[in-house]
Amino acid sequence: MALEMRQQMKLTQQLVMTPQLQQAIKLLQLSRIELQELVSQELEENPVLEETLEDEALKEVALVEVQENEPPPLAESEQFKEVTAGSETIREMDWDSYLDGYNYSSGEQQYSDDEDRPSFENLLTKKGTLVDHLLWQLNLSKFDETETRIGAEIIGNIDDDGYLRSTVEDIGRSCECEEDTVAAVLSRIQDFDPPGVAARDLRECLLIQVQQLGLQGSVVDLILRSHLKDLETRRYKQIARALNVSLQDILTAAKVISSLDPKPGHIFASEDIHYISPDIFVYKVGDDYVVVLNDEGLPSLKINPFYSEARVREMDSGAEEYVSDKMRSAMWLIKSIHQRQRTILKAAKSIVKFQREFFE
C-alpha cells in the first residue's frame, strides 16, 4: 500500500473542560459540609477573598427578593463563561461600595480590666478518653501489683461503648493468674465511673447501674433479670402477671429502666457528631409548597476592598499578575456558588412541582 500525504479539513465539536468549569461542576456535587470546608480553605489561601458579615434579617430579605425576582435561565454556554481579571475587570467593580463598608480605624482591640476571660480549663486541647479515665481510677484504688496488672488488662479490652470484649478466661491466661482473681478485680472495676462500665452484655450493664442506685430486689431488678425480652416487646401485662404486681408498678419500673445508659462509654467518645444540614427547606403554606434555600452556615463572600484598582497599579508586574490570578479565582468561586444555589433551587422547585402527590 502506497503512503501519501494529503491535507483535509474536518469540523468537529467538543466540550473543553476548563479548570473553572470543572470547579463549578464539583461545587454542585458537594454536600453543605464539604462546601463549607472548601470555602474555608479558599478564605485561608486567597487574600483577595473575604467573608461578608451581614445581618441575618438582611440576608432573609435578600433571599426573598432573589426568589421572587429570579432571572431567566442562561444558555448553557453562558452559565459557565470563563472569568478574566485584568484592569478592566477591576475597574468595573464597585470599589466605592466596598470601601464605604470597610473600617480603616485602628485595629487595636481594647480590653477592660474587668472583662471576663476564659478559664484555663477551657484551654485544654485534648479530650479525655474512657481508657484514661478508668486507668486514673485504677491508680487511685487500693490494688496490689498483680491486681493492678489485671485491672490494666481488663481496661485495655473495654470498647468505646464501655463493654468488656474479652472473657475472664482469656484475661487469666494473659496475666497468668487464677480466674477467681480476675473476676474479683473485674467486680471492683465495674464499680468505677461511668456507671455500667466493664459489663459483658446489656443486662449486666443495666444491673450494675441498678445496683449503684440501690434498687436491688426491686421490680426494676426483677424485670432486668427475668423479663428483659418481654420489656423490649412492651408486654407489660404479661410481666405484671408473672411478678404479681400492678400494671402501674411495671410502667414506673419501665420508665426507670429507660433512663439508664445502655452505652456508658459514649460520654467519652472522641469523635464529634456532624449533623446533616439540608440545602433546601420545603414548607406547606396553605395549599402550596414553598421552597426556601438554606443559607445558614454558608459564608457570604466578597472581594477584599484592599485590592483596589489604584493599589494594583502601584504593584510590580509579578505582584500584579499574582493579584489578578487570585482575583479571577475569587470571582469565579463566588459566581460558581451562586450558580450552585440557583441550580439547586430550580431543581427543588421542579421536584415539588412534579411530585406533589408524594409530598401530600
C-alpha positions, 0 to 999 in steps of 0.5 A, a space after each residue: 500500500 502506497 503512503 501519501 500525504 494529503 491535507 483535509 479539513 474536518 469540523 468537529 465539536 467538543 466540550 473543553 473542560 476548563 479548570 473553572 468549569 470543572 470547579 463549578 461542576 464539583 461545587 454542585 456535587 458537594 454536600 453543605 459540609 464539604 462546601 463549607 470546608 472548601 470555602 474555608 480553605 479558599 478564605 485561608 489561601 486567597 487574600 483577595 477573598 473575604 467573608 461578608 458579615 451581614 445581618 441575618 434579617 438582611 440576608 432573609 430579605 435578600 433571599 426573598 427578593 432573589 426568589 421572587 425576582 429570579 432571572 431567566 435561565 442562561 444558555 448553557 454556554 453562558 452559565 459557565 463563561 470563563 472569568 478574566 481579571 485584568 484592569 478592566 475587570 477591576 475597574 468595573 467593580 464597585 470599589 466605592 461600595 466596598 470601601 464605604 463598608 470597610 473600617 480603616 480605624 485602628 485595629 487595636 482591640 481594647 480590653 477592660 480590666 474587668 472583662 471576663 476571660 476564659 478559664 484555663 480549663 477551657 484551654 485544654 486541647 485534648 479530650 479525655 478518653 474512657 481508657 484514661 479515665 478508668 486507668 486514673 481510677 485504677 491508680 487511685 484504688 487500693 490494688 496490689 501489683 498483680 491486681 493492678 496488672 489485671 485491672 490494666 488488662 481488663 481496661 485495655 479490652 473495654 470498647 468505646 461503648 464501655 463493654 468488656 470484649 474479652 472473657 475472664 478466661 482469656 484475661 487469666 491466661 494473659 496475666 497468668 493468674 487464677 480466674 477467681 482473681 480476675 473476676 474479683 478485680 473485674 467486680 471492683 472495676 465495674 464499680 468505677 465511673 461511668 456507671 455500667 462500665 466493664 459489663 459483658 452484655 446489656 443486662 449486666 450493664 443495666 444491673 450494675 447501674 441498678 445496683 449503684 442506685 440501690 434498687 436491688 430486689 426491686 421490680 426494676 431488678 426483677 424485670 432486668 433479670 427475668 423479663 428483659 425480652 418481654 420489656 423490649 416487646 412492651 408486654 407489660 401485662 404479661 410481666 405484671 402477671 408473672 411478678 404479681 404486681 400492678 400494671 402501674 408498678 411495671 410502667 414506673 419500673 419501665 420508665 426507670 429502666 429507660 433512663 439508664 445508659 445502655 452505652 456508658 462509654 459514649 460520654 467519652 467518645 472522641 469523635 464529634 457528631 456532624 449533623 446533616 444540614 439540608 440545602 433546601 427547606 420545603 414548607 406547606 403554606 396553605 395549599 402550596 409548597 414553598 421552597 426556601 434555600 438554606 443559607 445558614 452556615 454558608 459564608 457570604 463572600 466578597 472581594 477584599 476592598 484592599 485590592 483596589 484598582 489604584 493599589 494594583 497599579 502601584 504593584 510590580 508586574 509579578 505582584 500584579 499578575 499574582 493579584 489578578 490570578 487570585 482575583 479571577 479565582 475569587 470571582 469565579 468561586 463566588 459566581 460558581 456558588 451562586 450558580 450552585 444555589 440557583 441550580 439547586 433551587 430550580 431543581 427543588 422547585 421542579 421536584 415539588 412541582 412534579 411530585 406533589 402527590 408524594 409530598 401530600 
